[in-house]
């Protein structure tokens, strides 16, 4: 008789069998490693200028060429990964915490409080993500901390809606009703009975939305509302490259490719894991 | 249906009202004095004070708020302190460019996305399906401005087929369309990716329904099952989510306008932020919010039209 697997083992083996999730996960981990070990991986100082090597195409010395200050593109891309990942991951985490809390409260205390929260969420969702982000950045000013705050504000309504929707269905389940019937207090019901059941779906969404957050940051940087130069970010590198697009397209193309691959890896990971955990799609 | 429409239209009024209030508040808390921004840092105190009075900035906040709403009801978006132009006139000038861009993008997405999605859903796990999934994952991941830059590199620099800058004149249709092609193609590719993905999963869901099995079991032609049973039902989520993606696309249009230096609402907004032109910023945000509220309203109305169950809720 085969050994019985625990749930974690089952999930793990399903993950290894799901090619999309696996490839996405491997790439995401590699990009994370690049960001962490940037000082050791980058061949040059990302800020070092070399006036004799301006706009050099890719060569053995500079694999991805140089920009109009003679700075090494590869090194700048490697360092730039830090800004994207820090902003992407921390703003989604903050947005997830705030949004889930709001969604849980609104879903459980329907009536006045719940209504008020959800109408507030509706209002925030009246603006496309990017337009809301641009407006908030204009108020707060562009630096790393404010960008994290801005993007987490944009992410909060998404998580609130998601959590709210799931809670509405869970609140009618027998085990929740049973807990209410025996007099378990509301915070405990939310914590012990509802939260563990929505965590999976929230994490899948969070993985997908890290990509959205990274793209928002890149958009803001391209407009000039991101982390300011000379600190390299992928967005401000593309912006800088656009000015010399005809003569040195590699600056924009390679920086953009880094954004694309990063977002793609998070999307593949999130997509794959969702297919895995969605009971409707299982076994197909 | 009439009752439902009226109820739905009435529901969007309070939302719009709160949105307007929010925009008003956000613009008031922006750092910096708009009068100083307009006159420069070296303006005399008298000049700044005079402009503050002219702009109504010395009025109490509630009075500014009422003036803002009153003017808005009359289609008056105020006068920019920076450029001295009426904002309504400026918006009127650029709005058609933005609308033209996004409407073409959305149409492109539906025209190509629905057939692609259907073929992927019906021929699941074949080459067509894999191709579509890779295409839609790429579309979901690529930032609009990067896609725009790549298209410029190929179609304007490598093969100079289309102009890169501007929007052309509305009076000259050929030039207008030539300028419109690349930007709306950029948005269109993104929308196609969204719609393809959504259509595919919607078809897959519909294919699993009992009524489809019944239809197949009673021996209907595959084609009839597909068109009459699967597609009709798969259409509902496509309409519902299509509105959502249209809103995402409006966000992306800002980036496309900047990359292609196209006049439009997005370009106006970003310019206003850089010049600290608060009145223009406020108006553009209001216009965006109105567009989104209208899209949501239309989505719900069409939704009610194709899914009779919705109206009675």
Interface residues (C-beta under 8 A of the other chain):
Chain A: X119 X122 X123 X126 X127 X128 X129 X130 X131 X134 X135 X136 X138 X139 X141 X211 X215 X218 X219 X222 X223 X224 X225 X238 X242 X245 X246 X249 X252 X253 X256 X259 X260 X263 X264 X267 X268 X271 X280
Chain B: X15 X18 X19 X22 X26 X29 X30 X31 X137 X138 X140 X141 X142 X143 X144 X145 X146 X149 X150 X152 X153 X157 X205 X208 X247 X248 X250 X251 X252 X254 X255 X258 X259 X269 X270 X273 X274 X281 X285 X288 X289 X292 X293
